[in-house]
Amino acid sequence: MPAESPGLSELHDELRAVARDLLGKADAEAAADWRSIAGAGWPGLEVPGAFDGADATFAEVAVILQEMGRAAARGPYAAVAVLGVGVLNLLESGPDRDRLLRDTAAGDAVPVAVLEGEAMGETSFRIARTARGPLLHGTADFVLDAPAADRLLVPALDPDGTPVIVGVDPRAAGLSVERRPVLDATRGFGRVAVTDVSVPPESVWRFRGDPQEAVRRLRDRAAVAMACDSLGLSKAMLEATVAYAGVREQFGRKIGSFQAVKHACADMLVQVSVARELVAAAVRGQAGDEPGAAVAASMAKSYACAAAVEVAGKAMQLHGGMGYTWESGVHVYLKRAALNRSLFGSPALHRRRLAERYSPLARERLDAYGGSERSLS
């Protein structure tokens, strides 16, 4: 795939510097100020210019996502910019949808798509025809940043079985959002339960084009977002470990001079470098809606998220006893990496998805060689 143009690379460097500065000012125990994030224009990066957005692409959003991971930043940015705006951009235009896009770009709305964080299957939400009119019901157990939402975008099947999006107020009668605790304290999750919520026609939004393909693209966006976050935190752990190895002394020598430490840091660098290339390819696939985008997304998600756990674990080990203390902060990155690994498809699930591409070829080879697997060896 082509590399970034010099002009685009310069833009990304500037965006990265601004993000690093803004996120660096946030309290480690609190979410970054949403008004500051909105003032920087981050929620509206992919919002069309007609709705007061920046008319940018996923490539620019990915820069912010990596910096969020690097800082282990809190807040609903990923849920809003990746899933919320991602959903809205896939829908047919309409007054309510257009208004929500404009409010999101301005930072006045926090729309969250109700996607199961740990699953990749079909939605459990259904719209049923009843004597009281159309009613929505269903549950989602782990929805990223659901407690922070002021508008829920619920993927559901209409009475004809067609995937649609239902815009719902979290305070609607029959709807509850219950906060779900997780080991990673930098993230918020909620269980969304909907029981017979009235669905007026104007709150049902339809996808442009193939609805099934739109939902698949949305899940790929979510997977790539987790890969971006994991890459950012891997870079942070590599930098912190190399810096620590350069000052920590044992037996009168910097531990960075020990061969075992050098090898471990080199292994971390290789993992970060491979993840960087895979994530870059996945981001270009999402930004350009390329034919191989789904494959690139699964490759990046499966490798970058698994590598982040190993890199953070190695960082904790190389920090010695200090790495296991609360003050070091390494545990924050390790917990975040572990959660990223399972969100929106585990590495095993995405590897299985990749392997399915070769199933027809494998069957053809088996047929050509008489149908015996042994004949292929």
C-alpha positions as CSV (number, residue, x, y, z in Angstrom):
1,M,0.0,0.0,0.0
2,P,1.2,3.5,-0.7
3,A,3.0,5.5,2.0
4,E,1.7,8.7,3.4
5,S,2.3,11.8,1.3
6,P,4.7,14.4,2.9
7,G,1.8,16.8,3.4
8,L,-0.4,14.2,5.2
9,S,2.6,13.0,7.3
10,E,3.2,16.6,8.4
11,L,-0.5,17.0,9.3
12,H,-0.4,13.8,11.4
13,D,2.7,14.9,13.2
14,E,1.1,18.1,14.2
15,L,-2.1,16.4,15.2
16,R,0.0,13.9,17.3
17,A,1.9,16.7,19.0
18,V,-1.3,18.5,20.0
19,A,-2.9,15.3,21.2
20,R,0.2,14.4,23.3
21,D,0.2,17.8,24.9
22,L,-3.6,17.8,25.6
23,L,-3.7,14.3,27.0
24,G,-0.5,14.9,29.0
25,K,-2.3,17.5,31.0
26,A,-5.1,15.2,32.1
27,D,-5.3,13.8,35.6
28,A,-4.3,10.1,35.6
29,E,-7.3,9.2,37.7
30,A,-9.8,11.3,35.6
31,A,-11.1,11.4,32.1
32,A,-9.6,14.0,29.7
33,D,-11.8,17.1,29.7
34,W,-14.5,16.6,27.0
35,R,-14.8,20.3,26.2
36,S,-11.1,20.5,25.5
37,I,-11.4,17.4,23.2
38,A,-14.4,18.9,21.4
39,G,-12.5,22.3,21.2
40,A,-9.6,20.5,19.5
41,G,-12.1,19.1,16.9
42,W,-11.5,15.5,17.6
43,P,-15.1,14.2,17.8
44,G,-15.8,15.8,14.4
45,L,-12.8,14.6,12.4
46,E,-14.8,12.2,10.3
47,V,-18.0,14.3,10.3
48,P,-18.7,15.8,6.8
49,G,-18.1,19.5,6.4
50,A,-21.8,20.0,5.7
51,F,-22.4,19.2,9.3
52,D,-19.6,21.4,10.7
53,G,-17.1,18.5,10.8
54,A,-13.5,18.4,9.6
55,D,-14.2,16.2,6.5
56,A,-11.1,14.1,7.5
57,T,-10.7,10.3,7.4
58,F,-10.1,7.4,9.8
59,A,-6.4,8.0,9.3
60,E,-6.6,11.1,11.4
61,V,-8.8,9.5,14.0
62,A,-6.2,6.7,14.3
63,V,-3.6,9.2,15.2
64,I,-5.7,10.3,18.2
65,L,-6.5,6.7,19.1
66,Q,-2.8,5.8,19.3
67,E,-2.1,8.8,21.5
68,M,-5.0,7.8,23.8
69,G,-3.4,4.4,24.2
70,R,0.0,5.9,24.7
71,A,-1.4,8.0,27.6
72,A,-3.7,5.3,28.8
73,A,-6.3,8.1,28.6
74,R,-9.8,7.8,30.0
75,G,-13.0,9.0,28.3
76,P,-15.5,8.1,25.7
77,Y,-13.5,9.3,22.6
78,A,-13.2,5.9,21.0
79,A,-16.9,5.0,21.5
80,V,-18.0,8.4,20.0
81,A,-15.5,8.9,17.2
82,V,-15.1,5.3,16.1
83,L,-18.5,3.8,16.8
84,G,-20.9,6.7,17.2
85,V,-19.8,8.7,14.2
86,G,-19.0,5.5,12.3
87,V,-22.6,4.4,12.6
88,L,-24.1,7.8,11.7
89,N,-21.9,8.1,8.6
90,L,-23.3,4.8,7.4
91,L,-26.9,5.8,7.7
92,E,-29.3,7.5,5.2
93,S,-29.6,11.3,5.7
94,G,-32.5,12.6,7.8
95,P,-33.3,15.5,10.1
96,D,-32.6,13.7,13.4
97,R,-29.5,11.9,12.1
98,D,-28.1,15.1,10.6
99,R,-28.7,17.0,13.8
100,L,-27.0,14.4,15.9
101,L,-23.9,14.5,13.6
102,R,-23.7,18.3,13.9
103,D,-24.1,18.1,17.7
104,T,-21.4,15.4,17.9
105,A,-19.0,17.5,15.9
106,A,-19.6,20.4,18.3
107,G,-19.1,18.3,21.4
108,D,-22.7,18.8,22.5
109,A,-23.7,15.1,22.1
110,V,-22.1,11.8,23.2
111,P,-23.6,9.1,20.9
112,V,-22.6,5.6,21.7
113,A,-23.3,2.5,19.5
114,V,-24.6,-0.4,21.5
115,L,-22.2,-3.1,20.3
116,E,-21.2,-6.0,22.5
117,G,-17.5,-5.5,23.4
118,E,-16.7,-9.1,23.9
119,A,-18.7,-10.6,21.1
120,M,-18.9,-10.4,17.3
121,G,-22.2,-12.1,16.7
122,E,-25.6,-10.9,15.6
123,T,-27.4,-8.3,17.7
124,S,-29.9,-9.4,20.3
125,F,-32.1,-6.3,19.8
126,R,-35.4,-6.7,18.0
127,I,-38.3,-4.4,17.0
128,A,-41.6,-6.2,17.4
129,R,-45.0,-5.2,16.0
130,T,-47.5,-5.1,18.9
131,A,-50.9,-3.6,19.6
132,R,-49.1,-0.8,21.3
133,G,-47.1,-0.1,18.2
134,P,-43.4,-1.0,17.4
135,L,-41.5,-2.0,20.6
136,L,-37.8,-2.5,21.0
137,H,-36.3,-5.2,23.3
138,G,-33.0,-6.9,23.9
139,T,-29.8,-6.7,26.0
140,A,-26.1,-6.1,25.5
141,D,-23.9,-7.0,28.5
142,F,-20.6,-5.1,27.8
143,V,-21.0,-1.9,25.9
144,L,-18.0,0.4,25.7
145,D,-18.7,3.8,27.4
146,A,-22.5,3.2,27.6
147,P,-22.7,5.0,31.0
148,A,-21.3,8.2,29.4
149,A,-23.8,8.3,26.6
150,D,-26.5,10.8,26.1
151,R,-27.8,9.0,23.1
152,L,-27.7,5.3,22.4
153,L,-27.5,4.0,18.8
154,V,-29.0,0.5,19.0
155,P,-28.4,-1.9,16.1
156,A,-31.6,-3.9,15.9
157,L,-33.5,-6.1,13.5
158,D,-36.8,-4.6,12.3
159,P,-40.0,-6.8,12.1
160,D,-38.8,-7.9,8.6
161,G,-35.4,-8.9,9.8
162,T,-33.5,-6.0,8.3
163,P,-30.7,-4.4,10.3
164,V,-31.5,-0.9,11.4
165,I,-30.3,1.6,13.9
166,V,-32.6,2.9,16.6
167,G,-31.8,6.2,18.3
168,V,-32.8,6.0,22.0
169,D,-32.5,8.3,24.9
170,P,-30.7,6.4,27.8
171,R,-33.4,7.8,30.2
172,A,-36.3,6.3,28.2
173,A,-38.9,4.3,30.1
174,G,-38.0,0.6,29.9
175,L,-34.3,1.2,29.2
176,S,-31.6,0.8,31.8
177,V,-27.8,1.2,31.7
178,E,-26.0,-0.6,34.5
179,R,-22.3,0.1,35.0
180,R,-20.2,-3.0,34.7
181,P,-16.9,-3.1,36.6
182,V,-13.8,-4.4,34.7
183,L,-10.2,-4.8,35.7
184,D,-9.1,-2.0,33.5
185,A,-9.9,1.2,35.4
186,T,-9.3,3.4,32.4
187,R,-12.4,2.2,30.6
188,G,-16.2,2.3,31.3
189,F,-18.7,-0.4,30.4
190,G,-22.4,-0.8,30.8
191,R,-25.1,-3.4,30.5
192,V,-27.8,-2.0,28.3
193,A,-31.2,-3.7,28.8
194,V,-34.2,-2.6,26.8
195,T,-37.7,-3.9,27.6
196,D,-40.6,-2.8,25.4
197,V,-39.3,0.7,24.6
198,S,-41.6,2.5,22.2
199,V,-40.0,3.1,18.8
200,P,-41.4,6.1,16.9
201,P,-40.8,6.0,13.1
202,E,-38.4,9.0,13.2
203,S,-36.1,7.2,15.6
204,V,-35.5,4.3,13.2
205,W,-32.6,5.0,10.8
206,R,-31.7,2.8,7.9
207,F,-28.3,2.1,6.4
208,R,-27.2,3.2,3.0
209,G,-26.6,0.2,0.8
210,D,-26.2,-3.3,2.2
211,P,-27.1,-3.3,6.0
212,Q,-25.1,-6.5,6.7
213,E,-22.0,-5.0,5.0
214,A,-22.4,-1.8,7.0
215,V,-22.5,-3.7,10.3
216,R,-19.4,-5.7,9.3
217,R,-17.6,-2.5,8.4
218,L,-18.5,-1.0,11.8
219,R,-17.1,-4.0,13.6
220,D,-13.9,-3.8,11.6
221,R,-13.6,-0.1,12.6
222,A,-13.9,-1.1,16.2
223,A,-11.3,-3.9,15.9
224,V,-8.8,-1.5,14.2
225,A,-9.5,1.1,16.9
226,M,-8.4,-1.4,19.6
227,A,-5.3,-2.2,17.5
228,C,-4.4,1.5,17.4
229,D,-4.8,1.8,21.1
230,S,-2.7,-1.2,21.7
231,L,0.0,0.0,19.4
232,G,0.1,3.3,21.3
233,L,0.4,1.7,24.7
234,S,3.1,-0.7,23.4
235,K,5.2,2.2,22.2
236,A,4.8,3.8,25.7
237,M,5.9,0.7,27.4
238,L,8.9,0.3,25.1
239,E,10.0,3.9,25.7
240,A,9.5,3.6,29.5
241,T,11.5,0.4,29.7
242,V,14.4,1.6,27.6
243,A,14.6,4.8,29.7
244,Y,14.5,2.8,32.9
245,A,17.2,0.4,31.7
246,G,19.4,3.4,31.0
247,V,19.3,4.6,34.6
248,R,18.7,1.6,36.8
249,E,22.0,0.1,38.2
250,Q,22.8,-3.4,39.4
251,F,26.2,-4.6,40.4
252,G,27.6,-1.2,39.6
253,R,26.4,-1.2,35.9
254,K,23.3,0.1,34.1
255,I,21.0,-2.8,33.6
256,G,20.7,-1.8,29.9
257,S,24.2,-3.0,29.4
258,F,23.3,-6.6,30.3
259,Q,22.8,-8.8,27.3
260,A,19.6,-10.4,28.5
261,V,18.0,-7.0,29.0
262,K,19.2,-5.9,25.5
263,H,17.7,-8.9,23.9
264,A,14.4,-8.4,25.7
265,C,14.2,-4.8,24.6
266,A,15.1,-5.8,21.1
267,D,12.2,-8.3,21.1
268,M,9.8,-5.6,22.3
269,L,11.0,-3.4,19.5
270,V,10.4,-6.1,16.9
271,Q,6.9,-6.6,18.1
272,V,6.2,-2.9,18.1
273,S,7.6,-2.5,14.6
274,V,5.5,-5.4,13.2
275,A,2.4,-4.1,14.9
276,R,3.1,-0.6,13.5
277,E,3.1,-1.9,9.9
278,L,0.0,-4.0,10.4
279,V,-1.9,-1.2,12.0
280,A,-0.8,1.3,9.3
281,A,-2.2,-1.1,6.6
282,A,-5.5,-1.6,8.5
283,V,-5.9,2.2,9.0
284,R,-5.3,2.8,5.3
285,G,-7.9,0.1,4.5
286,Q,-10.5,1.8,6.7
287,A,-9.7,5.3,5.5
288,G,-9.9,4.3,1.9
289,D,-12.6,1.6,2.2
290,E,-10.3,-0.7,0.3
291,P,-11.2,-4.2,-0.8
292,G,-8.8,-5.9,1.6
293,A,-9.8,-3.8,4.6
294,A,-11.5,-6.6,6.5
295,V,-8.4,-8.8,6.1
296,A,-6.1,-6.0,7.2
297,A,-8.3,-5.3,10.2
298,S,-8.2,-8.9,11.4
299,M,-4.4,-9.1,10.9
300,A,-3.8,-5.9,12.9
301,K,-6.3,-6.8,15.7
302,S,-5.0,-10.3,16.2
303,Y,-1.3,-9.3,16.2
304,A,-1.1,-5.8,17.8
305,C,-3.4,-6.6,20.7
306,A,-1.7,-9.9,21.5
307,A,1.7,-8.2,21.2
308,A,0.7,-5.4,23.5
309,V,0.0,-7.8,26.4
310,E,3.5,-9.4,25.8
311,V,5.2,-6.0,25.6
312,A,3.5,-4.6,28.7
313,G,4.3,-7.9,30.6
314,K,7.9,-7.7,29.6
315,A,8.0,-4.1,30.7
316,M,6.8,-5.1,34.1
317,Q,9.4,-7.8,34.3
318,L,12.3,-5.5,33.2
319,H,11.3,-2.9,35.7
320,G,12.0,-5.5,38.4
321,G,10.3,-5.0,41.8
322,M,9.4,-1.5,40.8
323,G,7.3,-2.7,37.9
324,Y,4.9,-4.5,40.3
325,T,4.3,-1.4,42.4
326,W,1.2,0.8,42.1
327,E,3.4,3.8,41.7
328,S,5.1,2.6,38.5
329,G,1.9,2.7,36.5
330,V,2.9,-0.3,34.4
331,H,0.0,-2.3,35.7
332,V,-2.4,0.3,34.2
333,Y,-1.0,-0.5,30.7
334,L,-1.0,-4.2,31.3
335,K,-4.7,-4.2,32.3
336,R,-5.6,-2.0,29.4
337,A,-3.7,-4.2,26.9
338,A,-5.4,-7.4,28.3
339,L,-8.9,-5.8,27.8
340,N,-8.0,-4.6,24.3
341,R,-7.0,-8.1,23.4
342,S,-10.5,-9.4,24.0
343,L,-12.6,-6.4,22.9
344,F,-14.3,-6.7,19.5
345,G,-12.9,-10.2,18.7
346,S,-10.1,-12.1,20.4
347,P,-6.9,-12.8,18.4
348,A,-8.1,-16.4,18.0
349,L,-11.4,-15.3,16.5
350,H,-9.7,-13.0,14.1
351,R,-7.1,-15.6,13.1
352,R,-10.0,-18.0,12.5
353,R,-11.6,-15.3,10.3
354,L,-8.4,-15.0,8.3
355,A,-8.0,-18.8,8.0
356,E,-11.5,-19.1,6.5
357,R,-10.2,-17.3,3.4
358,Y,-8.1,-20.3,2.6
359,S,-10.8,-22.9,3.1
360,P,-12.0,-23.0,-0.5
361,L,-8.4,-23.2,-1.8
362,A,-7.7,-26.0,0.6
363,R,-10.8,-27.9,-0.6
364,E,-9.7,-27.4,-4.2
365,R,-6.3,-28.8,-3.5
366,L,-7.8,-31.8,-1.7
367,D,-10.1,-32.5,-4.7
368,A,-7.1,-32.2,-7.0
369,Y,-5.1,-34.7,-5.0
370,G,-7.9,-37.2,-4.6
371,G,-9.5,-35.8,-1.4
372,S,-6.8,-37.0,1.0
373,E,-5.2,-34.6,3.4
374,R,-2.2,-36.9,3.6
375,S,-1.6,-36.5,-0.2
376,L,-0.9,-32.8,0.5
377,S,2.1,-33.5,2.8
